[in-house]
Amino acid sequence: MTRGRRRGVILAVLSGALLVVIVAIVLACTPMSRAAPGAVAHVEDVVGDSGEVSVSVTEQNINVTPSCIVRVQMNDDVAEDELARVLEDVWAAPGDSPCVVQSVDTASRSTIFGAPPVAMTADTAAAVAAALQRFDSVSLSVNDGGNLFAFGSAREGDFSDAAELVRAGVASAALEEQFGRVDWMLTWSGEGRPYDDAEVTSDATPDPRLAELFDGLADLRASGALGSGPGPDSAELDAPITGMTVKAVTEAGATSVSVAMTVAGWDAENLVARGGEFALSSRAAEAARMIAELGEEIGMPVGSIVANDTVELVPGS
């Protein structure tokens, strides 16, 4: 290699090394990078041995808004009052830092997050901590207006597990007192056959009567009245109900309930030939009558009961 080429290689290496040093200095001096260590240290002091703290930094760039997001992951078996203390002390901006604590997660996969978060009072932190601990899995999302969206879910058991979701929502009514409005969505589905599921959406604390409805449906399923397997004739009147989807919607204090059944063997050809008979004299029709009676007993009428998206099962007919 000639002396000139060696000199060029050396200069290139030095230039590259100098560029790395310059970039490192620039990054170290950017506002968010400077703020992050102090913010994390502050939150870590509050959290202590109760959890772990992480940070994500985005610097100002073309079409990119700078941010410094701190997240807290609480350890397992953290007491409710300890979780409330952490929420009250670190939620929103820690001190004068531009960094923001934007999510706090529990070991049971429950979380609260939001942008931009607003500091919590002691009462708000207590209500949030109780809700996070009450559900096996719930997401609480604070919107820009300060209102709350709550999503709880479960994927096990029977309709009684849907009832427990509702009860957890009812027991979390303090959230509505603190946030002004809470929009709820609760979803439940069993694992495997029968393919039952439920969905509750509400613009306020869920109606407690829904828990009674779901408990009644669990009892109905357990009684065997819905059948347990396909019969010898797939189009027979005694064909089992292999799945029920229950949807409840609450708006402005009024709750509407609908039930959609899936009945084994009721294909398009059978429905054309015997649809009227199915609607009046089948196992599904009898189940519809029992569900309607259950709704009337608890003061929550079931407005729609349909089988296989086609057959309207009119209670009492």
Secondary structure, DSSP 4 states (H G I P E B T S, - for coil): --HHHHHHHHHHHHHHHHHHHHHHHHHHHSHHHHHHHHHHHHHHHHHGGGEEEEEEEE--BTTB--EEEEEEEEPTT--HHHHHHHHHHHSB--TT-S-EEEEEE-TTS-EEEESS--PPPHHHHHHHHHHHHHSSSEEEEE-TTS-EEEEEEE-SS-HHHHHHHHHHHHHTTHHHHHHS-EEEEEEEE-SSSS--EEEEEESSSPPTHHHHHHHHHHHHHHHTTT-SS--SSTTSTT--EEEEEEEEEEETTEEEEEEEEEETT--HHHHHHHHHHHHHHSHHHHHHHHHHHHHHHHT----EEEETTTEE--TT-
